C-alpha cells in the first residue's frame, strides 16, 4: 500500500509537471509569436523608412532647381518681350533680333534639358490648375471658358506647376437687355 501511495504521488507529480511543462510551452510559443510579430513590424518599418528616404531624395533631385528656375523665368519673359518689340522688317535691328532669338533658343533648350516646360494655353480650355484668369471677355466666336489671350506663359518643372499662365478667358455673350422702350 505504501508503494501504491508512492506511485500515486509520483504520477501526480508527473502530471503536475506535465501540466506545468504544457503551460510553459504555451507561454513560450506565445512569446515566440509576439517576437516574430514585432520582428516583422520592425522590418516593415525599416523598409518603409528606406522607401520614404528614396522618395525624398528623388523629389530633392527633381525639384532642386525649382527656386533657381523660378528666378530665371523673368529673363525669358524679357527676351520674349524684346522679340515682340523688335520689328523683323527693320534692317537696323535685324542683327539684334537674330541675337535675341538665338539667346532665347539657347535658354529654352537648356531649360528643356532640365525638364522645365512652358505652358502655352492659347485657344485651349481654361484649366485652373495651370492657368490664372486675369480677365474674362465676351466672345461669340469661341467656346466659353477658352483661353483668348496669354499675358504671361506658365511653366512646369518635372510636371509640377512652377508658375501659372496668366490668361484672358472667354465667356458667352450676355443676352441683350430689353431697352426701356421695349418694356413699355
Secondary structure, DSSP 8 states (H G I E B T S, - for coil): -HHHHHHHHHHHHHHHHHHHHHHHHHHHHHHHHHHHHHHHHHHHHHHHHHHHHHHHHHHHHHHTTHHHHHHHHHHHHHHHHHHHHS-TT-GGGHHHHHHHHHHHHHHHHHHHHTTEEEE--TTSB--TTTEEEEEEEE-SSS-TTBEEEEEE-EEEETTEEEE-EEEEEEE--------HHHH-
